[in-house]
Amino acid sequence: MRRSLSPLVLTFFGLTLNTAPKIRFNLFKQIHEIVFHGKGGYNWETIYNMPIWLRKFTFNEMNKFYQEEKEEYEKSTSGNKTVAVDPSGKVNTPAFMQTPTSSKPPSTKNSTYTTKASKK
């Protein structure tokens, strides 16, 4: 029987029966993410045959782009969290549907536009 010369007894590039399925899953997951979120810019064969360093770079750049987009979206919607119905069951009407408190039209005294009625 042949003994290994390496004290670590690792297989080729560190792949074992336990790690190979996980690595394969991560590879296919990364390819899927690039193809799916690339919005038609990439196909599966191109990404699969892409050099590893380029595929990782592409994946990281896409991931960074979508993270920044998510942060911008959350920032823009964080102040607009109004609930249509509160816990007591009362319906909260939006501000644009509420009746104004003053029924007077705005003053035209300081405006440069004058009408015939204001000249009299």
CORURDA-V19295 format. One record per residue. N is the residue number from 1. PHI is phi in whole degrees, 0 to 359 (none if undefined). D_LAST is the distance of its C-alpha to the last C-alpha in Angstrom with 2 decimals. Layout:
# CORURDA-V19295
((N | PHI | D_LAST) (N | PHI | D_LAST))
This chain:
# CORURDA-V19295
((1 | none | 115.99) (2 | 269 | 113.69) (3 | 257 | 111.86) (4 | 286 | 108.54) (5 | 279 | 108.71) (6 | 276 | 105.27) (7 | 289 | 105.23) (8 | 276 | 101.75) (9 | 54 | 102.89) (10 | 271 | 99.53) (11 | 271 | 99.18) (12 | 305 | 97.61) (13 | 55 | 94.34) (14 | 81 | 94.40) (15 | 285 | 93.80) (16 | 233 | 95.56) (17 | 296 | 95.62) (18 | 277 | 93.12) (19 | 270 | 90.61) (20 | 301 | 90.70) (21 | 297 | 88.70) (22 | 293 | 85.99) (23 | 295 | 85.73) (24 | 296 | 85.64) (25 | 300 | 82.90) (26 | 296 | 80.80) (27 | 298 | 81.31) (28 | 292 | 80.17) (29 | 295 | 77.24) (30 | 296 | 76.10) (31 | 298 | 76.48) (32 | 300 | 74.51) (33 | 299 | 71.65) (34 | 293 | 71.39) (35 | 293 | 71.55) (36 | 292 | 69.16) (37 | 275 | 66.51) (38 | 282 | 66.94) (39 | 54 | 64.84) (40 | 90 | 67.20) (41 | 278 | 68.01) (42 | 227 | 71.56) (43 | 244 | 74.34) (44 | 299 | 77.19) (45 | 296 | 79.94) (46 | 297 | 78.08) (47 | 291 | 77.46) (48 | 297 | 81.01) (49 | 271 | 82.57) (50 | 291 | 80.23) (51 | 303 | 81.97) (52 | 302 | 81.71) (53 | 298 | 79.98) (54 | 287 | 77.30) (55 | 296 | 76.82) (56 | 295 | 76.43) (57 | 298 | 73.95) (58 | 299 | 71.89) (59 | 298 | 71.98) (60 | 294 | 70.94) (61 | 293 | 68.05) (62 | 294 | 66.75) (63 | 298 | 67.20) (64 | 297 | 65.29) (65 | 300 | 62.41) (66 | 290 | 62.09) (67 | 293 | 62.37) (68 | 295 | 59.50) (69 | 297 | 57.43) (70 | 295 | 58.20) (71 | 297 | 57.23) (72 | 296 | 53.88) (73 | 296 | 53.20) (74 | 295 | 54.17) (75 | 294 | 52.03) (76 | 285 | 48.94) (77 | 259 | 49.47) (78 | 293 | 50.66) (79 | 274 | 47.23) (80 | 255 | 46.26) (81 | 268 | 48.97) (82 | 247 | 47.29) (83 | 260 | 49.26) (84 | 290 | 47.88) (85 | 232 | 50.08) (86 | 280 | 51.27) (87 | 302 | 54.85) (88 | 281 | 53.90) (89 | 102 | 52.60) (90 | 283 | 48.87) (91 | 275 | 46.72) (92 | 268 | 44.46) (93 | 278 | 41.27) (94 | 295 | 40.03) (95 | 299 | 36.93) (96 | 288 | 34.92) (97 | 263 | 35.64) (98 | 284 | 34.66) (99 | 284 | 31.45) (100 | 293 | 28.92) (101 | 284 | 28.97) (102 | 247 | 25.20) (103 | 265 | 23.06) (104 | 285 | 19.74) (105 | 289 | 18.33) (106 | 297 | 18.68) (107 | 292 | 16.16) (108 | 251 | 14.05) (109 | 299 | 13.55) (110 | 267 | 16.50) (111 | 276 | 16.31) (112 | 277 | 15.93) (113 | 275 | 14.38) (114 | 235 | 10.62) (115 | 255 | 9.26) (116 | 297 | 6.88) (117 | 292 | 5.69) (118 | 281 | 5.57) (119 | 280 | 3.83) (120 | 286 | 0.00))
